[in-house]
Amino acid sequence: MSQEILIENEGGVRSIILNRPERLNALTDSIMAPLVDATADAARDPSVGCVVVTGAGRGFCSGGDIKNDRPPIVVDEGRGGRAEQGQTRLRAFMEAARLLHEMPKPTIAMVNGPVAGAGIGIAGACDLRFAADSATFLSAFDRIGASGDFGSTWFWTKILGTGKARELFVLGEKLDAQECLKQGIYTRVFSDAALREETLKVAKRLADGPRMAWRYMKANLNLAEDGQFEAALDQEALYMGLSTHASAQIYKAKKDAGES
């Protein structure tokens, strides 16, 4: 794993840490590619019951690093020109947001400071967002003449509704942590000193909880965002049986093995 992505394991909790603190963890190719790998590994690792994403230093993620130089491209029939290659490159990196949203286990964004641009997409991809008092929230896309990436326009429309999402993106106003809590952007806000401890406390509880229930619960919640109501009822009926059956089998296996 790149040193620009750090991994920590505590019990069943996997922490993925963006590690460019000198740039407020702004995203470059060298951090985005291993971020995808890290989220994919966390998604498929059965030892991981909850995933926490955060940033090193005093910020979560300030978005894409527009000052970073990219290598020259080679235009050819297979790869196309700059526009085609840029779209292919960015879409591959945005898999990190999809994985955080869709992986069958709870994900928490631990927002330890400013978050902006693509960072709000990463935070929005997570199921929960725990923030420090010093955290802020800024779409910032209007400041660079950009439309939004990493699922940011999709996630925040789903989380807040279309009216509030349009306000965040079009007006581009910076919000402090308490305002974000009030508007439902952040799930909980803690003091800077307590953020890590409180986040890991919840993450460990989730990791130690009924993992099959989380798997099917999250699938139901994701379907509820877009699926038809009848399809949601069908899936709920199916997954209710699957989750309770799996939980009962796991309980019996632990009991047979003499575990508490």
C-alpha angles and dihedrals in degrees: 000000000000117000086237087070117049125194126207127181123199111172106304094342119104115197118199111197125196103220113199098099093160088065097036086257093295112182124255132162089265092059101033097055095053089042089062090048092048094050092046091051092048091049094054100036108102091202090065116086100168134018125213121193120196144144133252119243123004101335143054102215130321094201129250118354101241091181093061116105117229123210117260116269129232114225115215141141094266098050103025125209134315094289095052094044092046091053092048092048095048094044090054091052092048089065086088090069093047092050093049090051098043106032110115095243135069118276126199128194108212099203104200098173140332119005122187143152114357087003091072087055091054091046091046091051091063123086094231135023119206113185140191122236087251093056120115133185127218130162091205094178092115089057092064097034093252133139102218137273144194089059092294098139091045097045097046094046088054095044100043107016129254097282096054093041091054090050091053094048102036099041093036095204122168114239127200124227097263093050089049090052091050092051095046095250092118121041096208136356125213135176113276090249094052100040099093095043094047094045094050090046090060093039092054091048090053092045089052092046132089100305096187089053091052090048095055095033090056091047089053093048092049092049090049089063094063114358126100115262094246091052089050091053091048091051093045090053092049097043094044088063094042095048096046092044091050092046091050092050092049091049091050092048091052092047091049089050091052095248121146 
